[in-house]
Amino acid sequence: MKRLVLLLFCGTVLCLNGCGSGDDSTRKTQVSGDSTVSRSGNAGSGDVSSEIVTKPSGVRYQEIAIGSGKEIVEGSYVEFDYGSWIADSSGLVKKQGIGTSVGRPGQSFKAEVGVQPLPGLSDGLIGMRVGGSRRIFVPRELGFQSGGPFVGRKVIFEVIDIKEITPEEVTHYHDSVAERFAYLKRTQDSIQQAREDSLAALGLDSLGQPPDSTGGGQ
C-alpha cells in the first residue's frame, strides 16, 4: 500500500524497563510524574500516571480518553484536533511545542489512516475509537524523513476527539492544503523575482553586489 508521508515530526524509541517478554506482540510499561505529558486540551500541566503501550512498530501510545464509537482501522477516514511537541531524549516528555489545532476552528487534521499522515502517527491512530483521545510517541524512523527542522527528532502527538468522515472530505482537505502551498510558493517566487529585478535595475547582482565586485585587482 502506498505511503504518502506528510513531513511532521520524528523520534527514537528507547527500550523501556519493565517490558514484557520478547514474544509479546504488544508490550506495556508504567510511567508517572514528569515522565508523562499533559492531559488533552491543557498542555503543560496535569501529570498522568497510566499505562503506555508499545506497538510492534516501536510506536508507543497512552490513552487519554477511550471513545465509545467505531474502532479506527487502516483505511479509515478520520478527522481530529491535535497538539504536537518535540520530545526529550526519553521520548516521553514534551520539550518544545511544534503546533496545534486546538482553539483554531478549521485547522483540525483530516487523513486516511495508513496513507496520511506520517507512518508513526498513522500507526498510533489504529485501535482508537471514535470520540477518543490518545497520546502518541513517534520514533524517528517513522517520523519526518526529509526536509524541515524535525528530521531525526522524537515527537509527541495528542490526538483529540477523533471522528470518522467521508473520503471526499479528506480529498477536499488535502487539495486545499496543496492549493495553499502552491499559492505561497508563487508568492515567494514573485517576491524573489521582484527583488532581483530591482537589483538588476541598479546594476547589482542577486547578492546586491556589482557584477565585477569579486574580480579584477592588480
Backbone as CSV, one residue per row, in Angstrom:
resi,resn,N_x,N_y,N_z,CA_x,CA_y,CA_z,C_x,C_y,C_z
1,MET,0.844,-1.189,0.000,0.000,0.000,0.000,0.877,1.236,0.000
2,LYS,0.476,2.225,-0.758,1.299,3.424,-0.862,1.379,4.137,0.477
3,ARG,2.497,4.832,0.687,2.699,5.589,1.914,3.019,7.023,1.552
4,LEU,2.037,7.926,1.709,2.276,9.343,1.488,2.677,9.943,2.820
5,VAL,3.953,10.322,2.957,4.454,10.820,4.231,4.331,12.328,4.257
6,LEU,3.493,12.869,5.148,3.426,14.295,5.396,4.481,14.623,6.427
7,LEU,5.404,15.548,6.094,6.551,15.795,6.963,6.094,16.544,8.206
8,LEU,6.091,15.904,9.352,5.649,16.496,10.602,6.732,16.389,11.652
9,PHE,6.928,15.144,12.226,7.747,15.040,13.415,8.553,13.760,13.420
10,CYS,9.458,13.596,14.398,10.321,12.440,14.370,10.721,12.023,15.772
11,GLY,11.380,10.852,15.916,11.848,10.447,17.238,12.446,9.064,17.257
12,THR,13.153,8.743,18.317,13.736,7.417,18.519,13.065,6.753,19.699
13,VAL,12.690,5.475,19.572,12.103,4.748,20.685,13.205,4.046,21.456
14,LEU,13.303,4.319,22.765,14.278,3.638,23.626,13.626,2.427,24.265
15,CYS,14.419,1.433,24.599,13.893,0.256,25.279,13.448,0.635,26.675
16,LEU,12.202,0.312,27.035,11.644,0.678,28.336,11.857,-0.447,29.341
17,ASN,12.188,-0.054,30.576,12.265,-1.049,31.659,10.872,-1.593,31.920
18,GLY,10.810,-2.863,32.193,9.514,-3.447,32.534,8.732,-3.931,31.349
19,CYS,9.383,-4.028,30.163,8.677,-4.543,29.004,8.370,-6.013,29.199
20,GLY,7.398,-6.471,28.428,7.014,-7.873,28.512,8.024,-8.752,27.812
21,SER,7.735,-10.011,27.728,8.636,-10.971,27.102,8.751,-10.701,25.621
22,GLY,9.842,-11.209,25.039,10.132,-10.908,23.652,9.090,-11.403,22.681
23,ASP,8.265,-12.396,23.056,7.285,-12.917,22.119,5.938,-12.217,22.232
24,ASP,5.827,-11.187,23.112,4.582,-10.426,23.198,4.455,-9.531,21.977
25,SER,3.289,-9.506,21.353,3.075,-8.617,20.221,2.830,-7.197,20.685
26,THR,2.371,-7.011,21.919,2.157,-5.679,22.497,2.797,-5.654,23.869
27,ARG,3.677,-4.670,24.113,4.375,-4.567,25.377,3.861,-3.371,26.153
28,LYS,3.908,-3.473,27.488,3.339,-2.440,28.334,4.317,-2.044,29.420
29,THR,4.235,-0.779,29.838,5.059,-0.296,30.934,4.297,0.793,31.664
30,GLN,4.833,1.251,32.770,4.191,2.303,33.537,5.113,3.513,33.602
31,VAL,4.545,4.684,33.500,5.294,5.913,33.722,4.492,6.792,34.667
32,SER,5.165,7.689,35.346,4.468,8.582,36.263,5.257,9.869,36.414
33,GLY,4.671,10.811,37.132,5.342,12.073,37.411,5.664,12.843,36.146
34,ASP,6.898,13.432,36.100,7.236,14.297,34.992,7.697,13.544,33.754
35,SER,7.600,12.230,33.739,7.942,11.466,32.550,6.723,11.188,31.689
36,THR,5.663,11.972,31.898,4.477,11.875,31.060,4.152,13.251,30.509
37,VAL,3.173,13.278,29.645,2.742,14.526,29.050,1.375,14.903,29.587
38,SER,0.963,16.147,29.315,-0.229,16.687,29.946,-1.512,16.122,29.370
39,ARG,-2.594,16.387,30.064,-3.902,15.957,29.595,-4.329,16.771,28.378
40,SER,-5.163,16.162,27.540,-5.652,16.799,26.335,-6.268,18.155,26.648
41,GLY,-5.916,19.146,25.809,-6.511,20.463,25.938,-5.937,21.290,27.061
42,ASN,-4.947,20.783,27.787,-4.382,21.524,28.915,-2.869,21.311,28.929
43,ALA,-2.261,21.631,27.794,-0.841,21.342,27.612,-0.001,21.993,28.689
44,GLY,0.937,21.220,29.205,1.901,21.744,30.158,1.527,21.556,31.607
45,SER,0.386,20.969,31.905,0.002,20.758,33.295,-0.748,19.447,33.434
46,GLY,-0.796,18.932,34.652,-1.570,17.724,34.916,-0.852,16.460,34.524
47,ASP,0.016,15.945,35.406,0.709,14.695,35.116,-0.286,13.544,35.027
48,VAL,0.032,12.585,34.189,-0.794,11.403,34.026,0.016,10.198,34.457
49,SER,-0.551,9.329,35.266,0.112,8.079,35.640,-0.734,6.941,35.105
50,SER,-0.395,6.450,33.921,-1.189,5.409,33.284,-0.302,4.583,32.380
51,GLU,-0.875,3.546,31.867,-0.123,2.575,31.094,0.267,3.118,29.725
52,ILE,1.505,2.878,29.331,1.962,3.163,27.984,2.117,1.832,27.269
53,VAL,1.610,1.753,26.068,1.669,0.537,25.268,2.665,0.745,24.135
54,THR,3.516,-0.238,23.921,4.459,-0.218,22.805,3.973,-1.166,21.724
55,LYS,3.759,-0.640,20.525,3.313,-1.463,19.404,4.507,-2.153,18.747
56,PRO,4.271,-3.205,17.974,5.377,-3.893,17.299,6.243,-2.975,16.444
57,SER,5.670,-1.915,15.906,6.424,-0.978,15.066,7.401,-0.123,15.858
58,GLY,7.225,-0.069,17.189,8.015,0.823,18.029,7.268,2.074,18.435
59,VAL,6.132,2.349,17.805,5.279,3.458,18.230,4.707,3.147,19.606
60,ARG,4.676,4.141,20.484,4.060,3.979,21.799,2.847,4.895,21.909
61,TYR,1.895,4.495,22.729,0.735,5.355,22.939,0.218,5.216,24.354
62,GLN,-0.531,6.235,24.771,-1.134,6.293,26.097,-2.539,6.862,25.923
63,GLU,-3.532,6.144,26.410,-4.904,6.607,26.258,-5.160,7.822,27.153
64,ILE,-5.788,8.832,26.579,-6.267,9.981,27.344,-7.746,9.785,27.672
65,ALA,-8.506,9.403,26.662,-9.926,9.075,26.846,-10.294,8.038,25.803
66,ILE,-10.937,6.968,26.216,-11.338,5.908,25.290,-12.719,6.227,24.754
67,GLY,-12.823,6.306,23.433,-14.105,6.632,22.821,-15.082,5.472,22.874
68,SER,-16.320,5.774,22.587,-17.367,4.752,22.628,-17.841,4.357,21.234
69,GLY,-17.224,4.946,20.210,-17.675,4.689,18.851,-16.906,3.595,18.152
70,LYS,-16.982,3.599,16.844,-16.366,2.583,15.988,-14.843,2.608,16.106
71,GLU,-14.219,1.447,15.995,-12.764,1.356,16.069,-12.125,1.866,14.780
72,ILE,-11.047,2.629,14.924,-10.293,3.142,13.792,-9.346,2.054,13.293
73,VAL,-9.369,1.811,11.987,-8.516,0.788,11.384,-7.770,1.412,10.204
74,GLU,-6.803,0.678,9.662,-6.136,1.146,8.456,-7.169,1.291,7.352
75,GLY,-7.159,2.445,6.693,-8.148,2.724,5.664,-9.305,3.579,6.143
76,SER,-9.414,3.802,7.467,-10.443,4.705,7.982,-10.144,6.134,7.552
77,TYR,-11.186,6.903,7.315,-11.046,8.327,7.015,-11.428,9.096,8.278
78,VAL,-10.501,9.894,8.786,-10.686,10.475,10.114,-10.384,11.967,10.129
79,GLU,-10.894,12.591,11.165,-10.609,13.998,11.455,-10.336,14.106,12.945
80,PHE,-9.352,14.928,13.319,-9.048,15.097,14.741,-8.317,16.406,14.975
81,ASP,-8.477,16.924,16.185,-7.630,18.020,16.635,-6.366,17.427,17.225
82,TYR,-5.336,18.247,17.332,-4.054,17.707,17.778,-3.210,18.781,18.451
83,GLY,-2.280,18.317,19.280,-1.163,19.107,19.753,0.087,18.322,19.411
84,SER,1.213,18.995,19.200,2.432,18.287,18.812,3.647,18.959,19.427
85,TRP,4.580,18.114,19.867,5.767,18.594,20.570,6.984,17.765,20.179
86,ILE,8.162,18.398,20.146,9.418,17.664,20.162,9.569,17.091,21.561
87,ALA,10.035,15.848,21.652,10.203,15.178,22.944,11.650,15.246,23.406
88,ASP,11.840,14.990,24.700,13.197,14.890,25.231,13.812,13.547,24.836
89,SER,14.985,13.238,25.372,15.688,12.029,24.956,14.942,10.747,25.296
90,SER,14.088,10.785,26.316,13.311,9.593,26.662,12.170,9.353,25.685
91,GLY,11.773,10.402,24.983,10.631,10.309,24.090,9.303,10.432,24.779
92,LEU,9.298,10.660,26.102,8.055,10.689,26.878,7.688,12.066,27.410
93,VAL,8.605,13.017,27.327,8.376,14.331,27.932,8.422,15.419,26.870
94,LYS,7.432,16.293,26.884,7.387,17.416,25.950,8.558,18.360,26.194
95,LYS,9.217,18.735,25.117,10.365,19.636,25.216,10.101,20.968,24.530
96,GLN,9.501,20.938,23.345,9.258,22.154,22.578,8.004,21.982,21.745
97,GLY,7.093,22.950,21.823,5.877,22.881,21.036,6.159,23.038,19.555
98,ILE,5.405,22.294,18.742,5.517,22.403,17.287,4.288,23.100,16.718
99,GLY,3.120,22.581,17.049,1.904,23.174,16.513,0.681,22.516,17.110
100,THR,-0.457,23.184,16.976,-1.714,22.657,17.499,-2.873,23.187,16.688
101,SER,-3.953,22.422,16.651,-5.192,22.892,16.040,-6.215,23.270,17.100
102,VAL,-5.892,23.038,18.368,-6.841,23.298,19.458,-7.120,24.797,19.546
103,GLY,-8.395,25.156,19.548,-8.782,26.558,19.620,-8.644,27.291,18.300
104,ARG,-8.429,26.545,17.220,-8.271,27.151,15.898,-9.284,26.515,14.942
105,PRO,-10.474,27.066,14.861,-11.514,26.476,14.010,-11.025,26.294,12.577
106,GLY,-11.352,25.147,12.012,-10.981,24.858,10.639,-9.586,24.305,10.468
107,GLN,-8.841,24.144,11.572,-7.461,23.664,11.477,-7.301,22.201,11.862
108,SER,-8.380,21.505,12.165,-8.263,20.088,12.503,-7.732,19.315,11.304
109,PHE,-7.082,18.186,11.597,-6.415,17.412,10.547,-7.347,16.338,10.019
110,LYS,-7.302,16.117,8.708,-8.111,15.088,8.057,-7.179,14.165,7.288
111,ALA,-7.406,12.859,7.390,-6.476,11.914,6.785,-7.122,10.558,6.555
112,GLU,-6.519,9.788,5.651,-6.819,8.371,5.510,-5.764,7.615,6.302
113,VAL,-6.158,6.859,7.290,-5.217,6.144,8.146,-4.466,5.103,7.320
114,GLY,-3.139,5.116,7.424,-2.303,4.234,6.637,-1.741,4.888,5.399
115,VAL,-2.306,6.025,5.002,-1.810,6.778,3.852,-1.283,8.136,4.311
116,GLN,-2.050,8.828,5.106,-1.628,10.046,5.768,-2.000,9.914,7.239
117,PRO,-1.390,10.580,8.155,-0.203,11.419,7.962,1.052,10.564,8.006
118,LEU,2.106,11.016,8.700,3.348,10.246,8.692,3.141,8.871,9.321
119,PRO,3.963,7.883,8.955,3.692,6.494,9.341,3.519,6.265,10.830
120,GLY,4.361,6.878,11.674,4.266,6.640,13.111,2.974,7.138,13.709
121,LEU,2.546,8.321,13.299,1.282,8.854,13.796,0.122,8.020,13.280
122,SER,0.182,7.655,12.009,-0.882,6.848,11.420,-1.025,5.521,12.160
123,ASP,0.110,4.875,12.468,0.079,3.614,13.205,-0.510,3.816,14.594
124,GLY,-0.207,4.941,15.197,-0.722,5.225,16.531,-2.215,5.472,16.580
125,LEU,-2.799,5.834,15.440,-4.255,6.059,15.385,-5.032,4.749,15.372
126,ILE,-4.409,3.697,14.840,-5.112,2.419,14.693,-5.450,1.853,16.072
127,GLY,-6.690,1.460,16.242,-7.151,0.921,17.513,-7.888,1.933,18.374
128,MET,-7.773,3.234,18.029,-8.590,4.221,18.732,-10.061,3.989,18.396
129,ARG,-10.930,4.551,19.236,-12.349,4.511,18.949,-12.871,5.932,18.774
130,VAL,-13.850,6.073,17.895,-14.429,7.385,17.615,-14.834,8.052,18.918
131,GLY,-14.458,9.313,19.062,-14.722,10.065,20.283,-13.580,10.032,21.270
132,GLY,-12.572,9.205,21.000,-11.457,9.048,21.931,-10.325,10.019,21.686
133,SER,-9.411,10.071,22.654,-8.205,10.891,22.567,-7.022,10.044,23.023
134,ARG,-5.889,10.228,22.368,-4.730,9.382,22.639,-3.449,10.194,22.499
135,ARG,-2.485,9.860,23.332,-1.138,10.436,23.257,-0.260,9.440,22.504
136,ILE,0.441,9.903,21.471,1.215,9.013,20.605,2.668,9.475,20.582
137,PHE,3.578,8.543,20.832,5.012,8.818,20.873,5.640,8.231,19.609
138,VAL,6.072,9.075,18.712,6.517,8.633,17.380,8.041,8.526,17.324
139,PRO,8.567,7.371,16.929,10.024,7.221,16.793,10.539,7.895,15.529
140,ARG,11.811,8.217,15.558,12.404,8.978,14.454,12.239,8.287,13.110
141,GLU,12.385,6.968,13.093,12.336,6.268,11.813,10.937,6.227,11.217
142,LEU,9.929,6.591,11.997,8.553,6.632,11.488,8.012,8.054,11.463
143,GLY,8.910,9.030,11.635,8.521,10.428,11.585,9.024,11.093,10.328
144,PHE,9.401,12.373,10.438,9.920,13.105,9.286,11.181,12.461,8.775
145,GLN,11.230,12.267,7.470,12.379,11.623,6.859,13.229,12.569,6.028
146,SER,12.698,13.709,5.631,13.478,14.656,4.832,12.877,16.044,4.954
147,GLY,13.762,17.038,4.913,13.332,18.423,4.920,12.842,18.893,6.278
148,GLY,12.991,20.166,6.547,12.477,20.762,7.767,13.355,20.511,8.979
149,PRO,13.019,21.156,10.093,13.865,21.089,11.297,13.602,19.901,12.209
150,PHE,12.645,19.032,11.875,12.234,17.984,12.803,12.738,16.599,12.421
151,VAL,13.549,16.522,11.371,14.114,15.226,10.985,15.042,14.731,12.091
152,GLY,14.875,13.464,12.463,15.740,12.875,13.478,15.378,13.237,14.897
153,ARG,14.173,13.720,15.121,13.746,14.108,16.461,12.589,13.232,16.935
154,LYS,12.564,12.932,18.222,11.411,12.258,18.834,10.273,13.260,18.943
155,VAL,9.052,12.799,18.726,7.904,13.695,18.716,6.733,13.076,19.476
156,ILE,5.965,13.931,20.128,4.758,13.519,20.842,3.555,14.208,20.203
157,PHE,2.509,13.433,19.946,1.234,13.971,19.481,0.169,13.719,20.541
158,GLU,-0.745,14.640,20.698,-2.003,14.372,21.386,-3.114,14.497,20.360
159,VAL,-3.745,13.375,20.060,-4.842,13.306,19.111,-6.134,13.395,19.899
160,ILE,-6.965,14.368,19.568,-8.095,14.726,20.418,-9.413,14.550,19.667
161,ASP,-10.348,13.829,20.290,-11.719,13.686,19.780,-11.755,13.231,18.326
162,ILE,-11.152,12.091,18.048,-11.115,11.580,16.678,-12.516,11.179,16.219
163,LYS,-12.795,11.392,14.950,-14.089,11.002,14.392,-13.899,10.536,12.957
164,GLU,-14.872,9.803,12.443,-14.831,9.350,11.059,-15.500,10.373,10.157
165,ILE,-14.929,10.536,8.948,-15.511,11.417,7.947,-15.509,10.670,6.614
166,THR,-15.934,11.343,5.547,-16.024,10.687,4.247,-14.713,10.836,3.471
167,PRO,-14.470,9.937,2.513,-13.284,10.083,1.659,-13.256,11.417,0.934
168,GLU,-14.429,11.925,0.549,-14.495,13.191,-0.166,-14.001,14.354,0.694
169,GLU,-14.305,14.301,2.003,-13.840,15.355,2.902,-12.318,15.345,3.027
170,VAL,-11.732,14.148,3.065,-10.272,14.049,3.144,-9.631,14.569,1.866
171,THR,-10.177,14.169,0.719,-9.629,14.627,-0.563,-9.710,16.142,-0.678
172,HIS,-10.850,16.717,-0.312,-11.018,18.170,-0.376,-10.026,18.871,0.532
173,TYR,-9.809,18.327,1.727,-8.865,18.922,2.683,-7.453,18.950,2.101
174,HIS,-6.993,17.823,1.565,-5.627,17.768,1.049,-5.473,18.588,-0.228
175,ASP,-6.527,18.672,-1.036,-6.482,19.559,-2.196,-6.339,21.015,-1.748
176,SER,-7.051,21.375,-0.689,-6.975,22.742,-0.174,-5.583,23.057,0.356
177,VAL,-4.993,22.082,1.074,-3.630,22.267,1.588,-2.652,22.453,0.432
178,ALA,-2.787,21.624,-0.599,-1.902,21.725,-1.765,-2.049,23.082,-2.441
179,GLU,-3.273,23.575,-2.533,-3.506,24.881,-3.145,-2.859,25.992,-2.333
180,ARG,-2.933,25.880,-0.994,-2.318,26.914,-0.146,-0.808,26.920,-0.307
181,PHE,-0.197,25.732,-0.346,1.249,25.666,-0.529,1.652,26.210,-1.898
182,ALA,0.859,25.896,-2.923,1.160,26.401,-4.263,1.060,27.927,-4.299
183,TYR,0.066,28.463,-3.619,-0.089,29.927,-3.565,1.093,30.580,-2.858
184,LEU,1.505,29.999,-1.736,2.654,30.543,-1.010,3.920,30.480,-1.860
185,LYS,4.085,29.363,-2.595,5.260,29.232,-3.462,5.249,30.293,-4.550
186,ARG,4.083,30.530,-5.165,4.002,31.554,-6.205,4.299,32.935,-5.638
187,THR,3.791,33.186,-4.423,4.033,34.486,-3.785,5.511,34.677,-3.491
188,GLN,6.157,33.644,-2.944,7.592,33.734,-2.651,8.405,33.935,-3.922
189,ASP,8.058,33.204,-4.986,8.772,33.351,-6.253,8.600,34.761,-6.813
190,SER,7.389,35.305,-6.682,7.116,36.654,-7.183,7.930,37.701,-6.430
191,ILE,8.000,37.540,-5.108,8.777,38.487,-4.295,10.260,38.408,-4.648
192,GLN,10.760,37.181,-4.805,12.161,36.995,-5.159,12.475,37.594,-6.527
193,GLN,11.568,37.390,-7.497,11.790,37.937,-8.832,11.775,39.453,-8.813
194,ALA,10.854,40.033,-8.042,10.781,41.496,-7.944,12.063,42.057,-7.328
195,ARG,12.597,41.365,-6.344,13.849,41.807,-5.718,14.995,41.763,-6.717
196,GLU,15.086,40.643,-7.460,16.160,40.512,-8.438,16.035,41.552,-9.547
197,ASP,14.802,41.847,-9.960,14.596,42.876,-10.989,15.032,44.242,-10.482
198,SER,14.705,44.532,-9.203,15.092,45.823,-8.628,16.609,45.958,-8.555
199,LEU,17.288,44.881,-8.143,18.744,44.908,-8.062,19.371,45.040,-9.452
200,ALA,18.785,44.334,-10.424,19.307,44.408,-11.793,19.191,45.827,-12.339
201,ALA,18.082,46.515,-12.022,17.888,47.894,-12.477,18.947,48.829,-11.898
202,LEU,19.504,48.446,-10.744,20.559,49.230,-10.108,21.951,48.765,-10.522
203,GLY,21.986,47.792,-11.418,23.267,47.274,-11.861,23.923,46.329,-10.878
204,LEU,23.140,45.702,-10.010,23.673,44.800,-8.995,23.246,43.372,-9.280
205,ASP,24.023,42.418,-8.741,23.640,41.017,-8.904,22.651,40.614,-7.816
206,SER,22.294,39.333,-7.756,21.271,38.870,-6.811,21.697,39.005,-5.355
207,LEU,23.010,39.193,-5.123,23.516,39.395,-3.762,23.641,40.874,-3.415
208,GLY,23.231,41.726,-4.345,23.319,43.162,-4.094,24.700,43.742,-4.317
209,GLN,25.537,43.019,-5.071,26.901,43.459,-5.347,27.055,43.797,-6.826
210,PRO,27.974,44.714,-7.150,28.282,44.949,-8.571,28.767,43.657,-9.207
211,PRO,28.403,43.376,-10.440,28.763,42.105,-11.078,30.245,41.777,-11.054
212,ASP,31.117,42.779,-11.070,32.558,42.527,-11.125,33.239,42.784,-9.800
213,SER,32.440,42.820,-8.699,32.999,43.184,-7.400,33.971,42.158,-6.869
214,THR,33.880,40.901,-7.345,34.773,39.859,-6.837,35.968,39.602,-7.758
215,GLY,36.000,40.299,-8.888,37.088,40.075,-9.841,38.038,41.249,-9.887
216,GLY,38.924,41.222,-10.842,39.834,42.341,-11.054,40.973,42.342,-10.071
217,GLY,41.515,43.536,-9.815,42.656,43.667,-8.919,43.925,43.790,-9.715
218,GLN,44.992,44.257,-9.029,46.259,44.458,-9.706,47.091,43.202,-9.714
